[in-house]
């Protein structure tokens, strides 16, 4: 669940840029890096997973530009007729 990490101090353009980079990393499979040299192995995991980053971006966009990025609202109606005895 998003914590609002990108809602303070970030512009909509910056959040969109972060979102685009996270999407690029996801498509390229760059969520975990590992390498080895002469018998030594190392791996690096990014501070936030791609999913967490994308969740944070969506949350931030809804806070920073609610008219553009608001949640879709479902509207349901019901009609009850009086049943005759």
C-alpha positions as CSV (number, residue, x, y, z in Angstrom):
1,X,0.0,0.0,0.0
2,X,1.3,3.4,-0.9
3,X,2.7,5.6,1.9
4,X,2.7,8.9,0.1
5,X,6.5,9.1,-0.4
6,X,6.2,11.1,-3.6
7,X,3.5,13.5,-2.6
8,X,5.7,16.1,-0.9
9,X,8.5,17.8,-2.8
10,X,7.7,16.2,-6.1
11,X,6.0,17.7,-9.1
12,X,3.6,15.8,-11.4
13,X,6.3,15.8,-14.1
14,X,8.9,14.3,-11.7
15,X,6.5,11.6,-10.6
16,X,5.7,10.8,-14.2
17,X,9.4,10.5,-14.9
18,X,9.9,8.1,-12.0
19,X,6.9,6.1,-13.2
20,X,8.3,5.9,-16.7
21,X,11.7,4.8,-15.4
22,X,10.1,2.1,-13.2
23,X,8.1,0.9,-16.2
24,X,11.3,0.7,-18.3
25,X,13.1,-1.3,-15.6
26,X,10.2,-3.7,-15.4
27,X,10.0,-4.2,-19.1
28,X,13.8,-4.8,-19.2
29,X,13.8,-7.1,-16.2
30,X,16.1,-4.9,-14.3
31,X,14.6,-5.4,-10.8
32,X,17.6,-7.2,-9.4
33,X,21.2,-6.9,-10.5
34,X,23.9,-9.5,-9.9
35,X,27.4,-10.0,-11.3
36,X,30.5,-12.0,-10.6
37,X,34.2,-11.7,-11.1
38,X,37.0,-14.2,-10.3
39,X,34.8,-16.3,-8.0
40,X,33.3,-13.3,-6.2
41,X,29.6,-12.7,-6.6
42,X,27.6,-9.7,-5.7
43,X,24.0,-8.6,-6.1
44,X,22.1,-5.4,-5.7
45,X,18.4,-5.0,-5.1
46,X,16.9,-1.6,-5.6
47,X,15.5,0.3,-2.5
48,X,12.0,-0.1,-3.7
49,X,10.6,-2.8,-5.9
50,X,9.1,-1.8,-9.2
51,X,5.6,-2.6,-7.9
52,X,6.1,-0.4,-4.8
53,X,7.5,2.5,-7.0
54,X,4.5,2.3,-9.4
55,X,2.1,2.2,-6.5
56,X,3.7,5.2,-5.0
57,X,3.6,7.0,-8.3
58,X,-0.1,6.3,-8.7
59,X,-0.8,7.5,-5.2
60,X,1.2,10.7,-5.7
61,X,-0.5,11.5,-9.0
62,X,-3.9,11.2,-7.4
63,X,-2.8,13.6,-4.6
64,X,-0.9,16.1,-6.8
65,X,-3.4,16.2,-9.7
66,X,-6.7,14.8,-8.5
67,X,-8.8,16.1,-11.4
68,X,-6.5,14.3,-13.9
69,X,-5.6,11.1,-12.0
70,X,-8.6,10.5,-9.8
71,X,-9.9,7.0,-9.2
72,X,-12.7,5.7,-11.4
73,X,-15.9,5.8,-9.5
74,X,-18.5,3.2,-9.9
75,X,-22.0,4.3,-9.7
76,X,-24.7,1.8,-9.0
77,X,-28.4,2.4,-8.7
78,X,-31.2,0.2,-7.5
79,X,-34.9,0.5,-7.9
80,X,-37.2,-1.1,-5.5
81,X,-40.9,-1.4,-6.4
82,X,-43.6,-1.7,-3.9
83,X,-44.9,-5.3,-3.9
84,X,-48.6,-5.4,-3.6
85,X,-49.9,-7.7,-0.8
